[in-house]
Amino acid sequence: MSDEKERAFRFPLGQHHSDEIATKSGRPLSELDLQRVLGGDLSPDDVSISDKTLEMQAEFARQAGYHEVAENLARAAEMARMPNDQILEIYEALRPGRSTYYQLLSLSQQIISMYGAEHTGAYVREAAEAYRDTGLLKMDDE
């Protein structure tokens, strides 16, 4: 096994790769400390996980054989790139009885086309199918 391959499995990331990980704002993880928190020198994006870190974690999970966890992390990485109002729209649409089957399919396509979020779009599509099968959809005439 090469040094690069071995290094890919160094977990936890914050302990072994803090110089390679950046927050959502781009601030390196190694720059986060209690002094900056207490001093008010950090923004919310300075303490939010980045899509790149989530993608790295998804790859670790995939390589370790945790495919469902990897899918969840890949979806989280996609959502980290979306604006909060879009995430809230997805959340609201997925609440039982809030959307029709075709509204969920449309939302799925919108997510894929606007954000390139294939995993998240597929999840919404799967939810549409499951909701149809279990009676959790909004009725078309409501």
N, C-alpha and C positions, 0 to 999 in steps of 0.2 A: 504494500500500500504506500502510495507517495505521501510526502509531507502535506501537500495540498489537500488530498483526500482525508487524511487523518485530521487535519485542522478543521475540515468541514463539520466534524462531529463533536467539536468542543462546545459543550453546553454546561452551564447556562451562558447565554450570549453576553449578558451584561458583565459577567465575570471574565470571560475569555476573549471577547471581541468588542469591548467598550470603545476602542479607538476606531472601529469600523462601523459602528451603529450610530445613526443620527436620529433625532426626534423628527416629528412632523415639520417643524420649522427649519430643520437642517442643522440644528445645534448638536454637536457630538455628545454622546452619552457621557463621555469622560468629563464634560464641563458642568454636569448637573451635580450640585451638592447642596447641603442644608443651608449654607451661608447664602447662596443665591435665592433659595426659596424664601428664607426669612427676610432677606433684603428686598424682596419683591422684584427681583431682576429677571424673573422668568414669566413668559406669557403662557397661556393655555397650550399653544402649539409646541412650546418648549418641553412640555411634559406629556405630550401625546405621542403614541407609537406611530411610526411611519409605515407606509405601505411596504417599503423595502424590507424592514425588519419582519413584518408579518409574512412576506414572501419567503424570507430566509427560514423562518420557523416552519412554514408549510413544507419547505423542502426537507428539513430535518425530519419532520413527522412522516413524510412520504418515504424517505430512505429507511426509516426505522420500521416501516410496515403499518403505520397508523394512517391509513388512507382516508378514513372519515374525518379524522382530526385535521389532516392536510387539506381536505376540501373546505372545512370550516375556516381554516386560517387563510386559504386562498380567497375565499369569499370576503373575509374581513379585510384583506389587503385591497380588494376592489372597492369596498365600501369606504375605506380610509381616504380614497381619492375623490369620493363624492361629496357634494355639499350637504350639510346637515339637513336642509329642508327636503332633499331627495330621500335621504334615509328615513326621515319621519313619514314621508309620503308612502314609502314601501311598507313601513311598520303599520300605518293606518290601513292600507289596502289589504294587508294580510290578516287583519283582525277578522274573526269569523263574522259573516253576515254583512261585511262592508263592501264587497266587490262582487261583480258578476264574473263568470268564467272568462268572458271576452275582455273585460276590463283588466283582469290579471294577465291574460296573454298579451294584451297591448302594453301593459306596464313592463312585462318581461322584454319585449322587443325594444321599448324605449330605453331601458337600462343598458341593453347590449349596444344599441346604436349610438347613444349619447356618451357612454362611459367606457365602452369596450369591456363591460363587466359580464363576461360569458358565464362564470360560475353563479353569480347573483341572479342573472336572467334565467338560468336553468332552474335555480331554486324556486323562483317565483312561478315558473311554468309547472314544476313538480307540485307546488302547493295548489295551483289551479286544478290539476288533475285529482289530487287528494281531496280537496274541498268538494269537487263535483261528486266524487264517489261517496263522500260521507255527509252530504247535505249541508255543508257549511258556507255555501255561496249565497250572496244576495240574489233575490229573485229578480228577473229581468223587468218585471212590471212595477217594482217598488220605486 
